[in-house]
Amino acid sequence: MKATLHFDHDESEELQSALDGWKWKNAMCELDQEMRSVVKHGYIKNREATDAEMEVTDYWRDKLRELINEDNLNL
């Protein structure tokens, strides 16, 4: 499959955003997996997470997935 994107000279930021899309997806996947690990295993780095940290992490993971789904994106 091929796609062609056309940007005017003054749209350099939009061009860079289009080119960096895969980097953003990768970063969001890594963030999602890190949050999943905290909730599932109860650890942040090498220490046990508090109940509050796990609740907040779970909340933000749900929020991230909600925002992604609203834009019809997927990880």
PQR file of N, CA, C, O and H, with PARSE charges and radii, in Angstrom:
ATOM      1  N   MET A   1       0.834  -1.162   0.000 -0.4000 1.5000
ATOM      2  CA  MET A   1       0.000   0.000   0.000 -0.0000 2.0000
ATOM      3  C   MET A   1       0.890   1.240   0.000  0.5500 1.7000
ATOM      4  O   MET A   1       1.925   1.279   0.666 -0.5500 1.4000
ATOM      5  N   LYS A   2       0.474   2.238  -0.749 -0.4000 1.5000
ATOM      6  CA  LYS A   2       1.202   3.497  -0.791 -0.0000 2.0000
ATOM      7  C   LYS A   2       0.243   4.628  -0.475  0.5500 1.7000
ATOM      8  O   LYS A   2      -0.946   4.563  -0.787 -0.5500 1.4000
ATOM      9  H   LYS A   2      -0.367   2.206  -1.290  0.4000 1.0000
ATOM     10  N   ALA A   3       0.775   5.653   0.142 -0.4000 1.5000
ATOM     11  CA  ALA A   3       0.000   6.857   0.426 -0.0000 2.0000
ATOM     12  C   ALA A   3       0.892   8.062   0.186  0.5500 1.7000
ATOM     13  O   ALA A   3       2.095   8.014   0.439 -0.5500 1.4000
ATOM     14  H   ALA A   3       1.741   5.706   0.396  0.4000 1.0000
ATOM     15  N   THR A   4       0.311   9.116  -0.291 -0.4000 1.5000
ATOM     16  CA  THR A   4       1.054  10.340  -0.527 -0.0000 2.0000
ATOM     17  C   THR A   4       0.413  11.458   0.283  0.5500 1.7000
ATOM     18  O   THR A   4      -0.794  11.684   0.197 -0.5500 1.4000
ATOM     19  H   THR A   4      -0.667   9.154  -0.496  0.4000 1.0000
ATOM     20  N   LEU A   5       1.222  12.149   1.063 -0.4000 1.5000
ATOM     21  CA  LEU A   5       0.756  13.287   1.836 -0.0000 2.0000
ATOM     22  C   LEU A   5       1.370  14.545   1.241  0.5500 1.7000
ATOM     23  O   LEU A   5       2.546  14.555   0.877 -0.5500 1.4000
ATOM     24  H   LEU A   5       2.202  11.965   1.133  0.4000 1.0000
ATOM     25  N   HIS A   6       0.584  15.596   1.143 -0.4000 1.5000
ATOM     26  CA  HIS A   6       1.066  16.865   0.596 -0.0000 2.0000
ATOM     27  C   HIS A   6       0.965  17.939   1.665  0.5500 1.7000
ATOM     28  O   HIS A   6      -0.096  18.147   2.255 -0.5500 1.4000
ATOM     29  H   HIS A   6      -0.371  15.588   1.439  0.4000 1.0000
ATOM     30  N   PHE A   7       2.060  18.607   1.905 -0.4000 1.5000
ATOM     31  CA  PHE A   7       2.106  19.694   2.870 -0.0000 2.0000
ATOM     32  C   PHE A   7       2.700  20.920   2.195  0.5500 1.7000
ATOM     33  O   PHE A   7       3.622  20.813   1.387 -0.5500 1.4000
ATOM     34  H   PHE A   7       2.921  18.438   1.426  0.4000 1.0000
ATOM     35  N   ASP A   8       2.163  22.080   2.533 -0.4000 1.5000
ATOM     36  CA  ASP A   8       2.738  23.326   2.056 -0.0000 2.0000
ATOM     37  C   ASP A   8       3.997  23.621   2.858  0.5500 1.7000
ATOM     38  O   ASP A   8       4.221  23.041   3.921 -0.5500 1.4000
ATOM     39  H   ASP A   8       1.414  22.167   3.190  0.4000 1.0000
ATOM     40  N   HIS A   9       4.804  24.518   2.342 -0.4000 1.5000
ATOM     41  CA  HIS A   9       6.078  24.860   2.988 -0.0000 2.0000
ATOM     42  C   HIS A   9       5.882  25.340   4.427  0.5500 1.7000
ATOM     43  O   HIS A   9       6.717  25.057   5.286 -0.5500 1.4000
ATOM     44  H   HIS A   9       4.622  24.988   1.479  0.4000 1.0000
ATOM     45  N   ASP A  10       4.802  26.055   4.699 -0.4000 1.5000
ATOM     46  CA  ASP A  10       4.563  26.593   6.038 -0.0000 2.0000
ATOM     47  C   ASP A  10       3.899  25.593   6.980  0.5500 1.7000
ATOM     48  O   ASP A  10       3.487  25.972   8.076 -0.5500 1.4000
ATOM     49  H   ASP A  10       4.124  26.284   4.001  0.4000 1.0000
ATOM     50  N   GLU A  11       3.785  24.338   6.587 -0.4000 1.5000
ATOM     51  CA  GLU A  11       3.163  23.307   7.407 -0.0000 2.0000
ATOM     52  C   GLU A  11       4.179  22.290   7.927  0.5500 1.7000
ATOM     53  O   GLU A  11       3.892  21.096   8.014 -0.5500 1.4000
ATOM     54  H   GLU A  11       4.120  24.029   5.697  0.4000 1.0000
ATOM     55  N   SER A  12       5.355  22.775   8.265 -0.4000 1.5000
ATOM     56  CA  SER A  12       6.421  21.862   8.682 -0.0000 2.0000
ATOM     57  C   SER A  12       6.073  21.116   9.977  0.5500 1.7000
ATOM     58  O   SER A  12       6.446  19.954  10.138 -0.5500 1.4000
ATOM     59  H   SER A  12       5.589  23.745   8.194  0.4000 1.0000
ATOM     60  N   GLU A  13       5.363  21.775  10.897 -0.4000 1.5000
ATOM     61  CA  GLU A  13       4.982  21.091  12.133 -0.0000 2.0000
ATOM     62  C   GLU A  13       4.005  19.961  11.853  0.5500 1.7000
ATOM     63  O   GLU A  13       4.108  18.892  12.453 -0.5500 1.4000
ATOM     64  H   GLU A  13       5.060  22.720  10.766  0.4000 1.0000
ATOM     65  N   GLU A  14       3.065  20.182  10.955 -0.4000 1.5000
ATOM     66  CA  GLU A  14       2.105  19.147  10.602 -0.0000 2.0000
ATOM     67  C   GLU A  14       2.803  17.968   9.923  0.5500 1.7000
ATOM     68  O   GLU A  14       2.471  16.809  10.173 -0.5500 1.4000
ATOM     69  H   GLU A  14       2.981  21.051  10.467  0.4000 1.0000
ATOM     70  N   LEU A  15       3.768  18.278   9.065 -0.4000 1.5000
ATOM     71  CA  LEU A  15       4.543  17.227   8.408 -0.0000 2.0000
ATOM     72  C   LEU A  15       5.293  16.397   9.443  0.5500 1.7000
ATOM     73  O   LEU A  15       5.279  15.167   9.390 -0.5500 1.4000
ATOM     74  H   LEU A  15       4.037  19.220   8.862  0.4000 1.0000
ATOM     75  N   GLN A  16       5.948  17.076  10.385 -0.4000 1.5000
ATOM     76  CA  GLN A  16       6.714  16.350  11.400 -0.0000 2.0000
ATOM     77  C   GLN A  16       5.793  15.499  12.256  0.5500 1.7000
ATOM     78  O   GLN A  16       6.160  14.385  12.632 -0.5500 1.4000
ATOM     79  H   GLN A  16       5.958  18.075  10.428  0.4000 1.0000
ATOM     80  N   SER A  17       4.597  16.000  12.574 -0.4000 1.5000
ATOM     81  CA  SER A  17       3.635  15.210  13.346 -0.0000 2.0000
ATOM     82  C   SER A  17       3.223  13.958  12.575  0.5500 1.7000
ATOM     83  O   SER A  17       3.114  12.876  13.152 -0.5500 1.4000
ATOM     84  H   SER A  17       4.299  16.905  12.268  0.4000 1.0000
ATOM     85  N   ALA A  18       2.998  14.107  11.281 -0.4000 1.5000
ATOM     86  CA  ALA A  18       2.626  12.953  10.460 -0.0000 2.0000
ATOM     87  C   ALA A  18       3.759  11.930  10.421  0.5500 1.7000
ATOM     88  O   ALA A  18       3.513  10.727  10.500 -0.5500 1.4000
ATOM     89  H   ALA A  18       3.087  14.986  10.812  0.4000 1.0000
ATOM     90  N   LEU A  19       4.973  12.396  10.301 -0.4000 1.5000
ATOM     91  CA  LEU A  19       6.116  11.485  10.246 -0.0000 2.0000
ATOM     92  C   LEU A  19       6.383  10.808  11.584  0.5500 1.7000
ATOM     93  O   LEU A  19       6.878   9.681  11.626 -0.5500 1.4000
ATOM     94  H   LEU A  19       5.173  13.373  10.236  0.4000 1.0000
ATOM     95  N   ASP A  20       6.058  11.491  12.674 -0.4000 1.5000
ATOM     96  CA  ASP A  20       6.328  10.958  14.013 -0.0000 2.0000
ATOM     97  C   ASP A  20       5.174  10.142  14.584  0.5500 1.7000
ATOM     98  O   ASP A  20       5.245   9.713  15.736 -0.5500 1.4000
ATOM     99  H   ASP A  20       5.656  12.406  12.640  0.4000 1.0000
ATOM    100  N   GLY A  21       4.125   9.918  13.817 -0.4000 1.5000
ATOM    101  CA  GLY A  21       2.960   9.196  14.319 -0.0000 2.0000
ATOM    102  C   GLY A  21       3.305   7.853  14.923  0.5500 1.7000
ATOM    103  O   GLY A  21       2.784   7.505  15.983 -0.5500 1.4000
ATOM    104  H   GLY A  21       4.067  10.266  12.881  0.4000 1.0000
ATOM    105  N   TRP A  22       4.171   7.089  14.277 -0.4000 1.5000
ATOM    106  CA  TRP A  22       4.538   5.768  14.792 -0.0000 2.0000
ATOM    107  C   TRP A  22       5.287   5.878  16.116  0.5500 1.7000
ATOM    108  O   TRP A  22       5.186   4.992  16.964 -0.5500 1.4000
ATOM    109  H   TRP A  22       4.594   7.372  13.416  0.4000 1.0000
ATOM    110  N   LYS A  23       6.048   6.981  16.297 -0.4000 1.5000
ATOM    111  CA  LYS A  23       6.768   7.173  17.562 -0.0000 2.0000
ATOM    112  C   LYS A  23       5.776   7.416  18.707  0.5500 1.7000
ATOM    113  O   LYS A  23       5.941   6.905  19.815 -0.5500 1.4000
ATOM    114  H   LYS A  23       6.130   7.701  15.609  0.4000 1.0000
ATOM    115  N   TRP A  24       4.734   8.219  18.403 -0.4000 1.5000
ATOM    116  CA  TRP A  24       3.709   8.469  19.409 -0.0000 2.0000
ATOM    117  C   TRP A  24       2.984   7.180  19.775  0.5500 1.7000
ATOM    118  O   TRP A  24       2.727   6.923  20.952 -0.5500 1.4000
ATOM    119  H   TRP A  24       4.600   8.635  17.504  0.4000 1.0000
ATOM    120  N   LYS A  25       2.660   6.382  18.790 -0.4000 1.5000
ATOM    121  CA  LYS A  25       1.982   5.120  19.061 -0.0000 2.0000
ATOM    122  C   LYS A  25       2.855   4.232  19.933  0.5500 1.7000
ATOM    123  O   LYS A  25       2.372   3.632  20.894 -0.5500 1.4000
ATOM    124  H   LYS A  25       2.868   6.590  17.835  0.4000 1.0000
ATOM    125  N   ASN A  26       4.124   4.146  19.608 -0.4000 1.5000
ATOM    126  CA  ASN A  26       5.049   3.329  20.382 -0.0000 2.0000
ATOM    127  C   ASN A  26       5.152   3.829  21.820  0.5500 1.7000
ATOM    128  O   ASN A  26       5.156   3.028  22.755 -0.5500 1.4000
ATOM    129  H   ASN A  26       4.517   4.633  18.828  0.4000 1.0000
ATOM    130  N   ALA A  27       5.236   5.137  22.002 -0.4000 1.5000
ATOM    131  CA  ALA A  27       5.325   5.705  23.349 -0.0000 2.0000
ATOM    132  C   ALA A  27       4.067   5.396  24.153  0.5500 1.7000
ATOM    133  O   ALA A  27       4.156   5.068  25.337 -0.5500 1.4000
ATOM    134  H   ALA A  27       5.232   5.788  21.243  0.4000 1.0000
ATOM    135  N   MET A  28       2.899   5.496  23.527 -0.4000 1.5000
ATOM    136  CA  MET A  28       1.646   5.202  24.226 -0.0000 2.0000
ATOM    137  C   MET A  28       1.541   3.719  24.570  0.5500 1.7000
ATOM    138  O   MET A  28       1.030   3.362  25.632 -0.5500 1.4000
ATOM    139  H   MET A  28       2.827   5.762  22.566  0.4000 1.0000
ATOM    140  N   CYS A  29       2.022   2.856  23.677 -0.4000 1.5000
ATOM    141  CA  CYS A  29       2.036   1.412  23.969 -0.0000 2.0000
ATOM    142  C   CYS A  29       2.932   1.115  25.163  0.5500 1.7000
ATOM    143  O   CYS A  29       2.565   0.331  26.038 -0.5500 1.4000
ATOM    144  H   CYS A  29       2.437   3.146  22.814  0.4000 1.0000
ATOM    145  N   GLU A  30       4.100   1.736  25.200 -0.4000 1.5000
ATOM    146  CA  GLU A  30       5.023   1.524  26.313 -0.0000 2.0000
ATOM    147  C   GLU A  30       4.432   2.037  27.621  0.5500 1.7000
ATOM    148  O   GLU A  30       4.547   1.385  28.659 -0.5500 1.4000
ATOM    149  H   GLU A  30       4.398   2.372  24.489  0.4000 1.0000
ATOM    150  N   LEU A  31       3.796   3.213  27.569 -0.4000 1.5000
ATOM    151  CA  LEU A  31       3.164   3.768  28.760 -0.0000 2.0000
ATOM    152  C   LEU A  31       2.047   2.852  29.244  0.5500 1.7000
ATOM    153  O   LEU A  31       1.940   2.579  30.440 -0.5500 1.4000
ATOM    154  H   LEU A  31       3.703   3.743  26.727  0.4000 1.0000
ATOM    155  N   ASP A  32       1.220   2.380  28.326 -0.4000 1.5000
ATOM    156  CA  ASP A  32       0.129   1.477  28.683 -0.0000 2.0000
ATOM    157  C   ASP A  32       0.671   0.203  29.337  0.5500 1.7000
ATOM    158  O   ASP A  32       0.123  -0.252  30.341 -0.5500 1.4000
ATOM    159  H   ASP A  32       1.307   2.602  27.355  0.4000 1.0000
ATOM    160  N   GLN A  33       1.719  -0.366  28.792 -0.4000 1.5000
ATOM    161  CA  GLN A  33       2.292  -1.589  29.348 -0.0000 2.0000
ATOM    162  C   GLN A  33       2.912  -1.354  30.721  0.5500 1.7000
ATOM    163  O   GLN A  33       2.819  -2.204  31.606 -0.5500 1.4000
ATOM    164  H   GLN A  33       2.164   0.004  27.976  0.4000 1.0000
ATOM    165  N   GLU A  34       3.541  -0.201  30.893 -0.4000 1.5000
ATOM    166  CA  GLU A  34       4.131   0.135  32.196 -0.0000 2.0000
ATOM    167  C   GLU A  34       3.029   0.258  33.247  0.5500 1.7000
ATOM    168  O   GLU A  34       3.170  -0.248  34.361 -0.5500 1.4000
ATOM    169  H   GLU A  34       3.616   0.491  30.174  0.4000 1.0000
ATOM    170  N   MET A  35       1.933   0.928  32.893 -0.4000 1.5000
ATOM    171  CA  MET A  35       0.822   1.072  33.832 -0.0000 2.0000
ATOM    172  C   MET A  35       0.165  -0.280  34.104  0.5500 1.7000
ATOM    173  O   MET A  35      -0.231  -0.556  35.236 -0.5500 1.4000
ATOM    174  H   MET A  35       1.819   1.339  31.988  0.4000 1.0000
ATOM    175  N   ARG A  36       0.047  -1.115  33.088 -0.4000 1.5000
ATOM    176  CA  ARG A  36      -0.518  -2.451  33.260 -0.0000 2.0000
ATOM    177  C   ARG A  36       0.321  -3.250  34.253  0.5500 1.7000
ATOM    178  O   ARG A  36      -0.216  -3.944  35.117 -0.5500 1.4000
ATOM    179  H   ARG A  36       0.369  -0.891  32.169  0.4000 1.0000
ATOM    180  N   SER A  37       1.619  -3.148  34.123 -0.4000 1.5000
ATOM    181  CA  SER A  37       2.523  -3.883  35.000 -0.0000 2.0000
ATOM    182  C   SER A  37       2.376  -3.434  36.455  0.5500 1.7000
ATOM    183  O   SER A  37       2.395  -4.260  37.367 -0.5500 1.4000
ATOM    184  H   SER A  37       2.055  -2.584  33.421  0.4000 1.0000
ATOM    185  N   VAL A  38       2.229  -2.128  36.668 -0.4000 1.5000
ATOM    186  CA  VAL A  38       2.057  -1.618  38.034 -0.0000 2.0000
ATOM    187  C   VAL A  38       0.776  -2.171  38.638  0.5500 1.7000
ATOM    188  O   VAL A  38       0.775  -2.633  39.779 -0.5500 1.4000
ATOM    189  H   VAL A  38       2.213  -1.457  35.926  0.4000 1.0000
ATOM    190  N   VAL A  39      -0.316  -2.127  37.878 -0.4000 1.5000
ATOM    191  CA  VAL A  39      -1.604  -2.596  38.392 -0.0000 2.0000
ATOM    192  C   VAL A  39      -1.598  -4.109  38.593  0.5500 1.7000
ATOM    193  O   VAL A  39      -2.120  -4.606  39.591 -0.5500 1.4000
ATOM    194  H   VAL A  39      -0.315  -1.752  36.951  0.4000 1.0000
ATOM    195  N   LYS A  40      -1.014  -4.835  37.657 -0.4000 1.5000
ATOM    196  CA  LYS A  40      -1.038  -6.297  37.725 -0.0000 2.0000
ATOM    197  C   LYS A  40      -0.108  -6.850  38.805  0.5500 1.7000
ATOM    198  O   LYS A  40      -0.483  -7.749  39.557 -0.5500 1.4000
ATOM    199  H   LYS A  40      -0.590  -4.431  36.847  0.4000 1.0000
ATOM    200  N   HIS A  41       1.117  -6.299  38.874 -0.4000 1.5000
ATOM    201  CA  HIS A  41       2.124  -6.866  39.777 -0.0000 2.0000
ATOM    202  C   HIS A  41       2.303  -6.080  41.071  0.5500 1.7000
ATOM    203  O   HIS A  41       2.867  -6.592  42.039 -0.5500 1.4000
ATOM    204  H   HIS A  41       1.422  -5.569  38.263  0.4000 1.0000
ATOM    205  N   GLY A  42       1.823  -4.835  41.089 -0.4000 1.5000
ATOM    206  CA  GLY A  42       1.910  -4.048  42.321 -0.0000 2.0000
ATOM    207  C   GLY A  42       3.276  -3.480  42.626  0.5500 1.7000
ATOM    208  O   GLY A  42       3.604  -3.220  43.784 -0.5500 1.4000
ATOM    209  H   GLY A  42       1.366  -4.420  40.303  0.4000 1.0000
ATOM    210  N   TYR A  43       4.084  -3.284  41.579 -0.4000 1.5000
ATOM    211  CA  TYR A  43       5.417  -2.727  41.793 -0.0000 2.0000
ATOM    212  C   TYR A  43       5.676  -1.561  40.852  0.5500 1.7000
ATOM    213  O   TYR A  43       5.258  -1.559  39.694 -0.5500 1.4000
ATOM    214  H   TYR A  43       3.817  -3.495  40.639  0.4000 1.0000
ATOM    215  N   ILE A  44       6.380  -0.569  41.389 -0.4000 1.5000
ATOM    216  CA  ILE A  44       6.890   0.544  40.591 -0.0000 2.0000
ATOM    217  C   ILE A  44       8.395   0.467  40.710  0.5500 1.7000
ATOM    218  O   ILE A  44       8.964   0.656  41.786 -0.5500 1.4000
ATOM    219  H   ILE A  44       6.719  -0.571  42.330  0.4000 1.0000
ATOM    220  N   LYS A  45       9.028   0.186  39.587 -0.4000 1.5000
ATOM    221  CA  LYS A  45      10.463  -0.088  39.564 -0.0000 2.0000
ATOM    222  C   LYS A  45      10.752  -1.237  40.518  0.5500 1.7000
ATOM    223  O   LYS A  45      10.291  -2.353  40.279 -0.5500 1.4000
ATOM    224  H   LYS A  45       8.566   0.032  38.714  0.4000 1.0000
ATOM    225  N   ASN A  46      11.493  -1.003  41.582 -0.4000 1.5000
ATOM    226  CA  ASN A  46      11.873  -2.104  42.481 -0.0000 2.0000
ATOM    227  C   ASN A  46      11.191  -2.045  43.836  0.5500 1.7000
ATOM    228  O   ASN A  46      11.637  -2.692  44.784 -0.5500 1.4000
ATOM    229  H   ASN A  46      11.868  -0.096  41.776  0.4000 1.0000
ATOM    230  N   ARG A  47      10.110  -1.273  43.939 -0.4000 1.5000
ATOM    231  CA  ARG A  47       9.434  -1.189  45.232 -0.0000 2.0000
ATOM    232  C   ARG A  47       7.953  -1.484  45.069  0.5500 1.7000
ATOM    233  O   ARG A  47       7.381  -1.342  43.988 -0.5500 1.4000
ATOM    234  H   ARG A  47       9.748  -0.747  43.169  0.4000 1.0000
ATOM    235  N   GLU A  48       7.356  -1.896  46.164 -0.4000 1.5000
ATOM    236  CA  GLU A  48       5.929  -2.190  46.147 -0.0000 2.0000
ATOM    237  C   GLU A  48       5.136  -0.888  46.036  0.5500 1.7000
ATOM    238  O   GLU A  48       5.408   0.081  46.747 -0.5500 1.4000
ATOM    239  H   GLU A  48       7.820  -2.012  47.042  0.4000 1.0000
ATOM    240  N   ALA A  49       4.163  -0.880  45.146 -0.4000 1.5000
ATOM    241  CA  ALA A  49       3.308   0.293  44.973 -0.0000 2.0000
ATOM    242  C   ALA A  49       2.280   0.353  46.093  0.5500 1.7000
ATOM    243  O   ALA A  49       1.816  -0.678  46.581 -0.5500 1.4000
ATOM    244  H   ALA A  49       3.942  -1.667  44.569  0.4000 1.0000
ATOM    245  N   THR A  50       1.932   1.558  46.489 -0.4000 1.5000
ATOM    246  CA  THR A  50       0.879   1.714  47.487 -0.0000 2.0000
ATOM    247  C   THR A  50      -0.469   1.488  46.808  0.5500 1.7000
ATOM    248  O   THR A  50      -0.573   1.506  45.581 -0.5500 1.4000
ATOM    249  H   THR A  50       2.309   2.395  46.093  0.4000 1.0000
ATOM    250  N   ASP A  51      -1.493   1.275  47.623 -0.4000 1.5000
ATOM    251  CA  ASP A  51      -2.842   1.117  47.075 -0.0000 2.0000
ATOM    252  C   ASP A  51      -3.253   2.362  46.299  0.5500 1.7000
ATOM    253  O   ASP A  51      -3.870   2.260  45.239 -0.5500 1.4000
ATOM    254  H   ASP A  51      -1.408   1.260  48.619  0.4000 1.0000
ATOM    255  N   ALA A  52      -2.913   3.531  46.822 -0.4000 1.5000
ATOM    256  CA  ALA A  52      -3.257   4.784  46.148 -0.0000 2.0000
ATOM    257  C   ALA A  52      -2.557   4.887  44.792  0.5500 1.7000
ATOM    258  O   ALA A  52      -3.167   5.314  43.811 -0.5500 1.4000
ATOM    259  H   ALA A  52      -2.412   3.613  47.683  0.4000 1.0000
ATOM    260  N   GLU A  53      -1.298   4.502  44.732 -0.4000 1.5000
ATOM    261  CA  GLU A  53      -0.567   4.545  43.460 -0.0000 2.0000
ATOM    262  C   GLU A  53      -1.182   3.596  42.450  0.5500 1.7000
ATOM    263  O   GLU A  53      -1.282   3.922  41.267 -0.5500 1.4000
ATOM    264  H   GLU A  53      -0.803   4.155  45.528  0.4000 1.0000
ATOM    265  N   MET A  54      -1.591   2.433  42.908 -0.4000 1.5000
ATOM    266  CA  MET A  54      -2.206   1.472  41.992 -0.0000 2.0000
ATOM    267  C   MET A  54      -3.560   1.981  41.498  0.5500 1.7000
ATOM    268  O   MET A  54      -3.898   1.797  40.329 -0.5500 1.4000
ATOM    269  H   MET A  54      -1.510   2.168  43.869  0.4000 1.0000
ATOM    270  N   GLU A  55      -4.339   2.620  42.378 -0.4000 1.5000
ATOM    271  CA  GLU A  55      -5.628   3.181  41.973 -0.0000 2.0000
ATOM    272  C   GLU A  55      -5.451   4.293  40.937  0.5500 1.7000
ATOM    273  O   GLU A  55      -6.163   4.339  39.933 -0.5500 1.4000
ATOM    274  H   GLU A  55      -4.064   2.769  43.328  0.4000 1.0000
ATOM    275  N   VAL A  56      -4.506   5.175  41.191 -0.4000 1.5000
ATOM    276  CA  VAL A  56      -4.260   6.286  40.265 -0.0000 2.0000
ATOM    277  C   VAL A  56      -3.753   5.753  38.932  0.5500 1.7000
ATOM    278  O   VAL A  56      -4.172   6.219  37.872 -0.5500 1.4000
ATOM    279  H   VAL A  56      -3.928   5.138  42.007  0.4000 1.0000
ATOM    280  N   THR A  57      -2.865   4.792  38.986 -0.4000 1.5000
ATOM    281  CA  THR A  57      -2.337   4.199  37.747 -0.0000 2.0000
ATOM    282  C   THR A  57      -3.456   3.547  36.948  0.5500 1.7000
ATOM    283  O   THR A  57      -3.523   3.706  35.729 -0.5500 1.4000
ATOM    284  H   THR A  57      -2.525   4.414  39.847  0.4000 1.0000
ATOM    285  N   ASP A  58      -4.324   2.822  37.619 -0.4000 1.5000
ATOM    286  CA  ASP A  58      -5.443   2.172  36.949 -0.0000 2.0000
ATOM    287  C   ASP A  58      -6.377   3.212  36.331  0.5500 1.7000
ATOM    288  O   ASP A  58      -6.855   3.036  35.211 -0.5500 1.4000
ATOM    289  H   ASP A  58      -4.270   2.692  38.609  0.4000 1.0000
ATOM    290  N   TYR A  59      -6.635   4.297  37.068 -0.4000 1.5000
ATOM    291  CA  TYR A  59      -7.482   5.371  36.542 -0.0000 2.0000
ATOM    292  C   TYR A  59      -6.895   5.952  35.257  0.5500 1.7000
ATOM    293  O   TYR A  59      -7.601   6.093  34.259 -0.5500 1.4000
ATOM    294  H   TYR A  59      -6.246   4.440  37.978  0.4000 1.0000
ATOM    295  N   TRP A  60      -5.606   6.287  35.279 -0.4000 1.5000
ATOM    296  CA  TRP A  60      -4.992   6.919  34.107 -0.0000 2.0000
ATOM    297  C   TRP A  60      -4.835   5.950  32.939  0.5500 1.7000
ATOM    298  O   TRP A  60      -4.864   6.369  31.781 -0.5500 1.4000
ATOM    299  H   TRP A  60      -5.032   6.172  36.090  0.4000 1.0000
ATOM    300  N   ARG A  61      -4.672   4.676  33.225 -0.4000 1.5000
ATOM    301  CA  ARG A  61      -4.641   3.696  32.140 -0.0000 2.0000
ATOM    302  C   ARG A  61      -6.004   3.627  31.460  0.5500 1.7000
ATOM    303  O   ARG A  61      -6.090   3.597  30.232 -0.5500 1.4000
ATOM    304  H   ARG A  61      -4.648   4.336  34.165  0.4000 1.0000
ATOM    305  N   ASP A  62      -7.063   3.604  32.257 -0.4000 1.5000
ATOM    306  CA  ASP A  62      -8.417   3.619  31.697 -0.0000 2.0000
ATOM    307  C   ASP A  62      -8.660   4.888  30.886  0.5500 1.7000
ATOM    308  O   ASP A  62      -9.249   4.836  29.807 -0.5500 1.4000
ATOM    309  H   ASP A  62      -6.993   3.629  33.255  0.4000 1.0000
ATOM    310  N   LYS A  63      -8.203   6.031  31.408 -0.4000 1.5000
ATOM    311  CA  LYS A  63      -8.393   7.308  30.716 -0.0000 2.0000
ATOM    312  C   LYS A  63      -7.635   7.316  29.393  0.5500 1.7000
ATOM    313  O   LYS A  63      -8.165   7.787  28.387 -0.5500 1.4000
ATOM    314  H   LYS A  63      -7.724   6.073  32.285  0.4000 1.0000
ATOM    315  N   LEU A  64      -6.415   6.806  29.375 -0.4000 1.5000
ATOM    316  CA  LEU A  64      -5.635   6.727  28.141 -0.0000 2.0000
ATOM    317  C   LEU A  64      -6.366   5.899  27.103  0.5500 1.7000
ATOM    318  O   LEU A  64      -6.479   6.305  25.946 -0.5500 1.4000
ATOM    319  H   LEU A  64      -5.985   6.423  30.193  0.4000 1.0000
ATOM    320  N   ARG A  65      -6.860   4.748  27.506 -0.4000 1.5000
ATOM    321  CA  ARG A  65      -7.589   3.880  26.575 -0.0000 2.0000
ATOM    322  C   ARG A  65      -8.885   4.529  26.101  0.5500 1.7000
ATOM    323  O   ARG A  65      -9.266   4.368  24.941 -0.5500 1.4000
ATOM    324  H   ARG A  65      -6.768   4.418  28.446  0.4000 1.0000
ATOM    325  N   GLU A  66      -9.565   5.257  26.975 -0.4000 1.5000
ATOM    326  CA  GLU A  66     -10.789   5.966  26.597 -0.0000 2.0000
ATOM    327  C   GLU A  66     -10.496   7.011  25.513  0.5500 1.7000
ATOM    328  O   GLU A  66     -11.219   7.100  24.521 -0.5500 1.4000
ATOM    329  H   GLU A  66      -9.256   5.388  27.917  0.4000 1.0000
ATOM    330  N   LEU A  67      -9.442   7.794  25.706 -0.4000 1.5000
ATOM    331  CA  LEU A  67      -9.072   8.824  24.726 -0.0000 2.0000
ATOM    332  C   LEU A  67      -8.678   8.206  23.382  0.5500 1.7000
ATOM    333  O   LEU A  67      -9.038   8.716  22.321 -0.5500 1.4000
ATOM    334  H   LEU A  67      -8.854   7.722  26.513  0.4000 1.0000
ATOM    335  N   ILE A  68      -7.947   7.121  23.443 -0.4000 1.5000
ATOM    336  CA  ILE A  68      -7.533   6.436  22.221 -0.0000 2.0000
ATOM    337  C   ILE A  68      -8.752   5.898  21.478  0.5500 1.7000
ATOM    338  O   ILE A  68      -8.853   6.035  20.259 -0.5500 1.4000
ATOM    339  H   ILE A  68      -7.654   6.706  24.305  0.4000 1.0000
ATOM    340  N   ASN A  69      -9.675   5.287  22.217 -0.4000 1.5000
ATOM    341  CA  ASN A  69     -10.883   4.739  21.593 -0.0000 2.0000
ATOM    342  C   ASN A  69     -11.784   5.819  21.017  0.5500 1.7000
ATOM    343  O   ASN A  69     -12.403   5.608  19.974 -0.5500 1.4000
ATOM    344  H   ASN A  69      -9.592   5.176  23.208  0.4000 1.0000
ATOM    345  N   GLU A  70     -11.871   6.976  21.673 -0.4000 1.5000
ATOM    346  CA  GLU A  70     -12.694   8.082  21.176 -0.0000 2.0000
ATOM    347  C   GLU A  70     -12.234   8.549  19.801  0.5500 1.7000
ATOM    348  O   GLU A  70     -13.045   8.994  18.989 -0.5500 1.4000
ATOM    349  H   GLU A  70     -11.367   7.147  22.521  0.4000 1.0000
ATOM    350  N   ASP A  71     -10.935   8.448  19.541 -0.4000 1.5000
ATOM    351  CA  ASP A  71     -10.394   8.852  18.251 -0.0000 2.0000
ATOM    352  C   ASP A  71     -10.277   7.688  17.273  0.5500 1.7000
ATOM    353  O   ASP A  71      -9.617   7.795  16.240 -0.5500 1.4000
ATOM    354  H   ASP A  71     -10.277   8.087  20.201  0.4000 1.0000
ATOM    355  N   ASN A  72     -10.926   6.577  17.613 -0.4000 1.5000
ATOM    356  CA  ASN A  72     -10.902   5.376  16.775 -0.0000 2.0000
ATOM    357  C   ASN A  72      -9.477   4.904  16.471  0.5500 1.7000
ATOM    358  O   ASN A  72      -9.162   4.484  15.358 -0.5500 1.4000
ATOM    359  H   ASN A  72     -11.462   6.490  18.452  0.4000 1.0000
ATOM    360  N   LEU A  73      -8.642   4.986  17.485 -0.4000 1.5000
ATOM    361  CA  LEU A  73      -7.263   4.489  17.378 -0.0000 2.0000
ATOM    362  C   LEU A  73      -7.171   3.204  18.175  0.5500 1.7000
ATOM    363  O   LEU A  73      -8.073   2.880  18.948 -0.5500 1.4000
ATOM    364  H   LEU A  73      -8.898   5.327  18.389  0.4000 1.0000
ATOM    365  N   ASN A  74      -6.098   2.482  17.992 -0.4000 1.5000
ATOM    366  CA  ASN A  74      -5.864   1.297  18.806 -0.0000 2.0000
ATOM    367  C   ASN A  74      -4.389   1.114  19.048  0.5500 1.7000
ATOM    368  O   ASN A  74      -3.549   1.555  18.263 -0.5500 1.4000
ATOM    369  H   ASN A  74      -5.365   2.746  17.365  0.4000 1.0000
ATOM    370  N   LEU A  75      -4.089   0.460  20.141 -0.4000 1.5000
ATOM    371  CA  LEU A  75      -2.692   0.188  20.480 -0.0000 2.0000
ATOM    372  C   LEU A  75      -2.301  -1.127  19.839  0.5500 1.7000
ATOM    373  O   LEU A  75      -1.162  -1.570  19.984 -0.5500 1.4000
ATOM    374  H   LEU A  75      -4.771   0.102  20.779  0.4000 1.0000
TER
END
